[in-house]
């Protein structure tokens, strides 16, 4: 199958006043339709910088895309014009961020924020956007959608906010969804619900999901394939079961050993 | 043993109220809004309300104290000035210019300052550096001196005064807005807006601007009062509004000469100025609370 998104030899540098940090170093991977790919690694391993590169969202300056390509639908995202880039963002590729509190504008009702995607990309009117928001909220597992759409972010719980973010990400029917630590800020029971929801929606819409996480428990639960990153480089890539059972690299083994286990003694 | 019954406290209910109801419940806010409304009405309907022509001189009743003092007359409620002009009428007419100058200068400075602050904070880089150095230069330069220079160059007149006060007052807006934007732009909702394909100009207008309105309103209300006083200073130096137009500032300047003998000449315009500034400030606070969805949820 042809990959929906492929990252080829991507290098990302951050040029600071005193030094240049090679945050991402010749990273390559690809995701196919309906597939969930997990990118794992510790803090500072370059996984978020890689994820943000897909939509060219790293702050420039200090960020410089020093090499490689991010191919999406035959085009290299790193070289398209600003206008084409805006057409890709939210439309072909959507993103979910770690902290659902700060990802929502505190001064706008959530319904309006979700509808903004349609207004930007499909030229929907205010009324059309409002119409489309309610089914999107329901699809993201929010009951009482009419009332929720009229509320402000601070009136919602963390889990609800992340569902709002999911509704916002999916309303434009993107082909690729990038979820950057989508469950880190949530408590464990809510985490499981959100992961199930993502997996379910990914299946139903045939989306490719790139899941950025440091939590191997999350990986085991939803991913098909895994990319392990360390210090900006890809250490190991493989099928999730294969990688958990027979990690090839010492770093992957160390990462697996670091996962807390609940054992009866 | 007698049973002791404890009064059961019902928990305070968290209720979401409408912003309008929140304003109505706040007594102080109500008073402030009422004071402003009265001032505005007085300014608009000055010819109907004022008991006398503000420039009509009557040397026979010059420097009369307010009506409740022994030498006062009921014809001149707040007394008269050294040319026998009715102080109340002059205050009413003066509110027109003072409010106009104060509000227009604050709005003009706010628009200039907010735009510069937004662009500077959001874009950063050399653009930001240049704009902020200009702001530093402007801050280091005494604004009244700058205003005098500009008025001297352009000529005096009501609109020139407004423009000058607007153009000399933008720095504080720009700095506060820039500082806010610097912290806001790294917040995830801005990245999120970019991630759904919103263009930069729209992010500035629709996502950042609403988030900086609160500090903007606060500076604006302070600036209204400051602009009224600055107009007074310019008028006092003879570089402001022409003499035949009554302003509170000009009245204050005039009253200063008679402070030892006829206190009312300076005290009443001063009081009017203070009440306006206070009312504008409190109203500004209320506006800020109304703009913040969290604030009226009590």
Interface residues (C-beta under 8 A of the other chain):
Chain A: X52 X55 X57 X61 X85 X86 X87 X88 X89 X90 X91 X94 X95 X97 X98 X99 X102 X103 X104 X105 X106 X107 X108 X116 X117 X120 X121 X152 X154 X155 X165 X168 X172
Chain B: X16 X125 X187 X188 X189 X191 X192 X193 X194 X195 X196 X197 X198 X199 X207 X210 X211 X291 X292 X293 X294
